[in-house]
Structures are given as C-alpha cells and as structure tokens.
Amino acid sequence: MPDQIAARPALSAHGSARLPDVEVESYNVALKDDEGFVGDRASKAAFRNFLEQWRKPLRKIGLDPFGDEASRALPKKRLDEVLIGGDHEAAGIVQGAIEDFAQELALVTQRFLKLKGWKDMERLVAGGGFSGSRVGELAIGRASVLLKAENVRLEVTTIGRDPDQAGLIGAVRLAPVWMFEAHDAILAVDIGGTNIRAGVVELNLKRAADLSKAKVWKFELWRHGDEKLNRSDAVQGLIEMLERLIKRAGKEGLRLAPLIVIGCPGTIEPDGAIARGAQNLPGNWEKKSRFNLPQVLGEALPKVGAHDTMILMHNDAVVQGLSELPRMRDVEQWGIFTIGTGLGNALFSNRRPD
C-alpha cells in the first residue's frame, strides 16, 4: 500500500491549538476551589461586589455618596469621573474597591502561574470590558505592582486595542493571510455574557501585509444581558446584525471575504460545538443540547457575495488575545485575561516561521 500524505486543511478546525502565528497552549481554564470558580473573583461582578461592600456601612447611616443607585448599575463613566474630580468620599469608596479587586486579581494570577505551562509566561495582557475604563486601568496597574512586590517576574499590561473592538480585530488571525489577497475585509463576531458585537474588519493589506493595520470599519453592539432572551432570540438577533453589515459593506463596495469568524465563551470542539463554559449565555449553547452555532449561521447566511460562507469559531479570550499579536513579537510565551462577565483566559506561544 503506497504511503499516504495527509493534506493540510486550508482553515484550522474550530478551536484549533495551531493557528497561523501562534500555538494556543491553553484556554478557558476553569480553576476551582472550595469557594467556586477562582476566576469569578476577578470579574466585573466581583468589582461591583467590592464597591457594594464599601458602600454598605455608609448606607446604614444615610451617608452613601452614591445615593440609592445599585452598585451594579453605576456607569463606568461615572466611576471614572468620581476619581478625577468628584466627591472625595465617593472617590474613597471607588479606591477601596480598586484595592480589593487588585488584591484578588494578583492572587488569581499567581494561581494561574502555578499551572503547568503558565509558569513560563512572560507577559500578561488584561483585556475585556473592565480594562476599558480608568477604574479598570488602575486596578490592573495596582495588581501589577502587588505581583512585583512579591517578586513575581511577569509583565502585566492592559490591552492596546479598544476592548469593544479587540475581539473583532483578533479574528483576522485565525486564517492565513493568503486567503485574504482578493478581499478587503471580513465579518467578525464577539459573543459575551453581556454583549454581542458584530463588525466588518478592514484588512488593510496594502498598508501592512502582516495584518498589523487591520481595523474595525463598522460594528454593532447589542447589550443582550439587559433583556430576557432565549437562545433562539439571541441567535436571530446576531443573524440580523450580520445581514445589515453585509448589506452595508456591499453598498460601500467593500469586498468581503466569504468568512465569518466568531469568538465565543467556552471550550470549542473541532466541529464547532461548545463543550463547556457557555453558562453566561442566554439559554443552553453547549454540546449536550445538540446546538452548533457555526452550523446555524451557515444555514442562515449561506453565501457572502457570490461565494459559499466559511465559518470559523474559537474561544473569545483567544480571539481577543490575537489582537495583541503585533505587540507580542518580542516574547516567546504570553497570555490574556479578559475581565468581563467572567474571567476569560488564554495562553499563547509565538510560532517561528516555517
């Protein structure tokens, strides 16, 4: 029988560990202890809980500077403004929450660094919605100082792209550059426990052949967490977002690649099913419910332009982390925490050119 040589697929499988520029060493790690998931201690909800703890004593005596508004409902912009020039006691409450959160983030980071593989990480990027505020930046910066004080040799930095766009921009890194030579842009989706974003990402290959100048042309944000939705409602809303973006790109003469890249919470199976980790999404999105998002989208959007649609899905922290690749060329191993509804995580090793 003659030797058989397996052909290398044009696209990676869903959730692939081997991507064009990096090896995904680990993602969606769900560390647990007696108190539950360790990552939950460094989520947006955790910060709001710390804020509430500092407000309670003042509320009991009628002196809470934030009044009756619930801690979970205080806008990020208002918290940032308080730090810059607001009421000094309100600023003190926010600073207390920042310190408590930073302590937890430092401890969670140290727990990850004890894991096999993670101990050699050289740089950690803090992303997600929490990083897109001054409060988040200060908490991340304080956590970095705490780690250095413990002699932890790890560089911690905030994500360089706008957190609303990073999970879309990273999508271009899931496919090889040669696939885009005849196209101007791709469709990208970033699904989170609170928001769904869908956008058109311009490739800008004439400005940079390595995709480092890719940018979001247009995007839509849907805060689905404020609504009582089932899975069908959420998926239909996403389909409608993509249909509008396809139509808009066509009117502007943008040549869309026949590819939709999706970043979604959870562990992604090669067939596109979600094995676990999608508990913050509306309804049951996991494999046991026989749901497959790439298959559903492929049936709803069979063609982009004149070509059959290809759909590729990976974990949302992985995709957001890939937006940082141009800034990570000087290290061998690096990771990301996405601080949002939960704490997403991914660990990468840069691939050497073949």
C-alpha positions as CSV (number, residue, x, y, z in Angstrom):
1,M,0.0,0.0,0.0
2,P,1.6,3.4,-1.0
3,D,2.5,5.9,1.6
4,Q,-0.3,8.4,2.3
5,I,0.3,12.0,3.0
6,A,-2.5,13.9,4.8
7,A,-3.3,17.2,3.1
8,R,-3.1,20.2,5.4
9,P,-6.6,21.9,5.6
10,A,-7.0,25.4,4.2
11,L,-8.5,26.5,7.5
12,S,-7.9,25.4,11.1
13,A,-10.5,23.4,12.8
14,H,-12.8,25.2,15.2
15,G,-11.0,25.8,18.5
16,S,-7.7,24.8,16.9
17,A,-4.5,24.9,19.0
18,R,-2.3,25.6,15.9
19,L,-3.0,28.9,14.3
20,P,-1.1,30.7,11.6
21,D,1.1,32.8,14.0
22,V,0.8,31.1,17.4
23,E,0.2,27.9,19.3
24,V,-2.7,28.1,21.7
25,E,-1.2,26.4,24.7
26,S,-4.2,26.7,26.9
27,Y,-7.6,28.5,27.2
28,N,-10.8,28.5,29.1
29,V,-9.0,27.1,32.2
30,A,-11.7,26.7,34.9
31,L,-9.8,26.7,38.2
32,K,-12.0,25.7,41.2
33,D,-11.6,25.6,44.9
34,D,-14.0,25.2,47.9
35,E,-15.5,28.7,47.2
36,G,-16.2,28.0,43.5
37,F,-14.5,29.2,40.3
38,V,-11.3,31.1,41.1
39,G,-11.7,33.4,38.1
40,D,-15.0,34.7,39.3
41,R,-13.1,36.7,42.0
42,A,-11.6,38.9,39.3
43,S,-14.7,39.6,37.1
44,K,-16.7,42.7,36.6
45,A,-19.3,41.4,39.1
46,A,-16.6,40.9,41.7
47,F,-15.6,44.6,41.4
48,R,-19.2,45.6,41.8
49,N,-19.4,43.4,44.9
50,F,-16.4,45.2,46.4
51,L,-18.0,48.5,45.6
52,E,-21.1,47.4,47.4
53,Q,-19.2,46.3,50.5
54,W,-17.6,49.7,50.9
55,R,-21.0,51.4,50.4
56,K,-23.0,49.4,53.0
57,P,-21.6,51.0,56.2
58,L,-22.3,54.5,54.9
59,R,-25.8,53.5,53.6
60,K,-26.8,52.3,57.0
61,I,-26.2,55.8,58.4
62,G,-27.7,57.5,55.4
63,L,-24.4,58.9,54.1
64,D,-23.8,56.9,51.0
65,P,-22.5,59.5,48.4
66,F,-23.9,57.4,45.5
67,G,-27.4,57.6,46.9
68,D,-29.9,54.8,46.1
69,E,-28.4,53.7,42.8
70,A,-27.4,50.0,42.9
71,S,-23.7,49.3,42.7
72,R,-24.2,47.0,39.7
73,A,-25.9,49.9,37.8
74,L,-23.4,52.6,38.3
75,P,-21.9,53.5,34.9
76,K,-18.2,53.1,34.3
77,K,-18.0,56.7,33.2
78,R,-19.4,58.0,36.4
79,L,-16.9,55.9,38.5
80,D,-14.1,57.3,36.4
81,E,-15.4,60.9,36.8
82,V,-15.6,60.4,40.6
83,L,-11.9,59.5,40.7
84,I,-10.9,62.6,38.6
85,G,-12.8,65.3,40.5
86,G,-15.9,64.0,42.2
87,D,-17.0,63.8,45.8
88,H,-14.0,62.8,48.0
89,E,-15.8,60.1,49.9
90,A,-17.3,58.6,46.7
91,A,-13.7,58.6,45.3
92,G,-12.6,56.8,48.5
93,I,-15.2,54.1,48.0
94,V,-14.1,53.5,44.5
95,Q,-10.4,53.4,45.6
96,G,-11.3,50.9,48.2
97,A,-13.0,48.7,45.6
98,I,-10.0,49.1,43.3
99,E,-7.6,47.9,46.0
100,D,-9.7,44.9,46.9
101,F,-10.1,43.9,43.3
102,A,-6.4,44.3,42.6
103,Q,-5.6,42.1,45.5
104,E,-7.9,39.4,44.1
105,L,-6.5,39.8,40.6
106,A,-3.0,39.4,41.8
107,L,-3.9,36.2,43.7
108,V,-5.8,34.8,40.7
109,T,-2.7,35.5,38.5
110,Q,-0.5,33.7,41.0
111,R,-2.8,30.7,40.9
112,F,-2.5,30.5,37.2
113,L,1.2,30.8,37.3
114,K,1.3,27.6,39.3
115,L,-0.2,25.7,36.4
116,K,1.9,23.6,34.1
117,G,2.7,25.7,31.1
118,W,1.6,29.0,32.6
119,K,4.7,29.3,34.9
120,D,6.8,30.4,31.9
121,M,4.5,33.1,30.8
122,E,6.5,36.3,30.2
123,R,3.7,38.9,29.6
124,L,0.0,39.0,30.6
125,V,-2.5,41.2,28.8
126,A,-5.5,42.3,30.8
127,G,-8.5,42.9,28.4
128,G,-12.2,42.7,28.5
129,G,-14.7,45.4,29.2
130,F,-13.3,46.2,32.6
131,S,-10.0,47.3,31.1
132,G,-11.7,50.0,29.1
133,S,-12.1,52.4,32.0
134,R,-9.8,54.4,34.2
135,V,-11.0,52.3,37.2
136,G,-10.0,49.1,35.4
137,E,-6.6,50.5,34.4
138,L,-5.8,51.5,38.0
139,A,-6.9,48.1,39.3
140,I,-4.8,46.3,36.8
141,G,-1.9,48.6,37.4
142,R,-2.2,48.0,41.2
143,A,-2.3,44.3,40.7
144,S,0.9,44.5,38.6
145,V,2.6,46.4,41.5
146,L,1.4,43.8,44.0
147,L,2.9,41.0,41.9
148,K,6.2,42.8,41.5
149,A,6.3,43.3,45.3
150,E,6.0,39.5,45.6
151,N,8.9,39.1,43.2
152,V,6.7,37.7,40.5
153,R,8.6,38.2,37.3
154,L,5.7,38.9,35.0
155,E,4.9,42.0,32.9
156,V,1.3,42.9,33.1
157,T,-0.2,45.3,30.6
158,T,-3.6,46.5,29.5
159,I,-4.9,45.6,26.0
160,G,-3.8,48.0,23.3
161,R,-7.0,48.0,21.3
162,D,-10.3,49.4,22.3
163,P,-11.9,46.5,24.3
164,D,-15.1,46.9,22.2
165,Q,-13.1,46.1,19.1
166,A,-10.2,43.8,20.1
167,G,-12.4,40.7,19.9
168,L,-13.2,41.6,16.3
169,I,-9.8,42.6,15.2
170,G,-8.2,39.4,16.5
171,A,-10.5,37.5,14.2
172,V,-8.2,38.1,11.2
173,R,-5.5,36.0,12.9
174,L,-7.5,32.8,12.7
175,A,-6.9,32.3,8.9
176,P,-3.8,32.5,6.8
177,V,-3.1,35.8,5.1
178,W,-3.1,34.4,1.6
179,M,-6.8,33.7,1.9
180,F,-7.4,37.5,2.0
181,E,-5.5,38.5,-1.1
182,A,-8.6,39.2,-3.2
183,H,-10.6,40.8,-0.4
184,D,-10.8,44.0,1.6
185,A,-12.5,42.9,4.9
186,I,-14.1,40.0,6.9
187,L,-17.0,39.7,9.1
188,A,-16.3,39.1,12.8
189,V,-18.4,38.3,15.8
190,D,-17.6,38.7,19.5
191,I,-20.1,37.0,21.8
192,G,-20.0,37.7,25.5
193,G,-22.2,37.1,28.6
194,T,-23.5,40.7,28.4
195,N,-22.9,41.9,24.9
196,I,-22.8,40.6,21.3
197,R,-20.6,42.6,18.9
198,A,-20.6,42.0,15.1
199,G,-18.4,44.0,12.8
200,V,-16.6,44.4,9.5
201,V,-12.8,44.3,9.9
202,E,-10.8,46.0,7.2
203,L,-7.7,44.1,6.4
204,N,-5.6,47.0,5.0
205,L,-3.1,44.6,3.4
206,K,-1.6,47.3,1.2
207,R,-0.6,49.2,4.4
208,A,0.8,46.1,6.2
209,A,1.0,42.6,4.7
210,D,1.2,41.1,8.2
211,L,-2.4,42.3,9.1
212,S,-1.0,44.7,11.8
213,K,-3.0,47.6,10.3
214,A,-6.4,45.7,10.4
215,K,-9.1,47.8,11.9
216,V,-12.8,47.8,12.5
217,W,-14.7,49.6,9.8
218,K,-18.2,49.4,11.2
219,F,-19.6,47.4,14.1
220,E,-22.9,46.9,16.0
221,L,-23.1,46.3,19.8
222,W,-26.1,44.6,21.3
223,R,-26.4,44.6,25.1
224,H,-28.4,41.4,25.3
225,G,-27.7,41.0,29.0
226,D,-30.3,43.7,29.7
227,E,-33.0,41.6,28.0
228,K,-34.7,38.4,28.9
229,L,-33.8,36.3,25.9
230,N,-33.7,32.7,25.0
231,R,-31.1,31.2,22.7
232,S,-33.2,31.5,19.5
233,D,-33.8,35.2,20.2
234,A,-30.0,35.8,20.7
235,V,-29.1,33.9,17.5
236,Q,-31.7,35.6,15.4
237,G,-30.5,39.0,16.6
238,L,-27.0,38.1,15.6
239,I,-28.1,36.9,12.2
240,E,-29.9,40.2,11.6
241,M,-26.8,42.2,12.7
242,L,-24.7,40.3,10.2
243,E,-27.2,40.7,7.4
244,R,-27.2,44.5,8.0
245,L,-23.4,44.6,7.9
246,I,-23.2,42.5,4.7
247,K,-25.6,44.9,3.0
248,R,-23.8,48.0,4.3
249,A,-20.4,46.7,3.1
250,G,-21.9,45.9,-0.3
251,K,-23.2,49.4,-0.7
252,E,-19.7,50.8,0.1
253,G,-18.0,48.5,-2.4
254,L,-16.0,46.5,0.2
255,R,-15.1,43.1,-1.0
256,L,-15.9,40.8,1.9
257,A,-14.1,37.5,2.2
258,P,-16.6,34.6,2.4
259,L,-15.6,34.0,6.0
260,I,-17.3,34.7,9.4
261,V,-15.0,34.4,12.4
262,I,-16.7,34.0,15.8
263,G,-15.3,34.4,19.3
264,C,-17.5,32.7,21.9
265,P,-17.1,31.8,25.5
266,G,-16.3,28.2,26.4
267,T,-14.2,25.2,25.2
268,I,-14.8,24.9,21.4
269,E,-14.9,21.4,19.8
270,P,-13.4,20.8,16.3
271,D,-16.9,20.5,14.9
272,G,-17.9,24.0,16.3
273,A,-19.9,22.7,19.3
274,I,-19.3,24.2,22.8
275,A,-18.2,21.5,25.2
276,R,-18.4,23.7,28.4
277,G,-18.1,27.2,29.6
278,A,-21.1,28.9,28.0
279,Q,-23.1,29.2,31.1
280,N,-23.3,33.0,30.9
281,L,-25.1,33.0,27.5
282,P,-28.9,33.1,27.1
283,G,-30.2,29.6,27.0
284,N,-28.2,26.4,26.5
285,W,-25.5,26.8,23.9
286,E,-23.5,23.7,24.9
287,K,-22.9,20.4,23.0
288,K,-25.3,18.4,25.2
289,S,-28.2,20.5,23.8
290,R,-27.2,19.5,20.3
291,F,-26.6,23.2,19.4
292,N,-24.0,24.2,16.9
293,L,-23.7,27.9,16.2
294,P,-21.5,27.7,13.1
295,Q,-23.9,25.3,11.5
296,V,-26.9,27.5,12.3
297,L,-25.2,30.6,10.9
298,G,-24.1,28.7,7.8
299,E,-27.7,27.8,7.1
300,A,-29.0,31.3,7.7
301,L,-26.2,33.0,5.7
302,P,-25.2,30.5,3.0
303,K,-23.3,33.0,0.9
304,V,-21.3,36.2,1.4
305,G,-21.3,37.8,-2.1
306,A,-21.0,35.1,-4.7
307,H,-19.2,32.5,-2.5
308,D,-20.2,29.9,0.0
309,T,-19.7,31.1,3.6
310,M,-16.9,29.6,5.7
311,I,-17.4,29.9,9.4
312,L,-14.6,29.5,12.0
313,M,-15.2,29.7,15.7
314,H,-12.8,29.9,18.7
315,N,-12.9,30.9,22.3
316,D,-13.5,34.6,22.8
317,A,-10.4,35.2,25.0
318,V,-8.2,33.5,22.3
319,V,-9.6,35.8,19.6
320,Q,-9.3,38.9,21.7
321,G,-5.7,37.9,22.7
322,L,-4.8,37.6,19.0
323,S,-5.4,41.3,18.5
324,E,-2.3,41.9,20.6
325,L,0.0,39.8,18.4
326,P,1.9,42.7,16.9
327,R,2.9,43.8,20.4
328,M,4.0,40.3,21.4
329,R,6.7,39.5,18.9
330,D,9.4,40.2,21.5
331,V,8.4,37.4,23.9
332,E,8.0,33.7,23.4
333,Q,5.0,33.0,25.7
334,W,2.3,35.3,26.7
335,G,-1.3,35.2,27.9
336,I,-4.5,37.2,28.3
337,F,-7.2,37.6,30.9
338,T,-10.5,39.0,29.7
339,I,-12.2,40.7,32.6
340,G,-15.9,40.7,31.9
341,T,-18.9,38.8,33.0
342,G,-16.4,36.1,33.9
343,L,-12.6,35.8,33.6
344,G,-11.6,34.5,30.2
345,N,-8.1,33.3,29.8
346,A,-5.7,32.1,27.1
347,L,-2.0,31.2,26.8
348,F,0.0,31.5,23.6
349,S,3.4,30.6,22.3
350,N,4.6,32.5,19.2
351,R,5.4,30.3,16.3
352,R,8.7,30.6,14.5
353,P,8.5,31.0,10.7
354,D,8.5,27.6,8.9
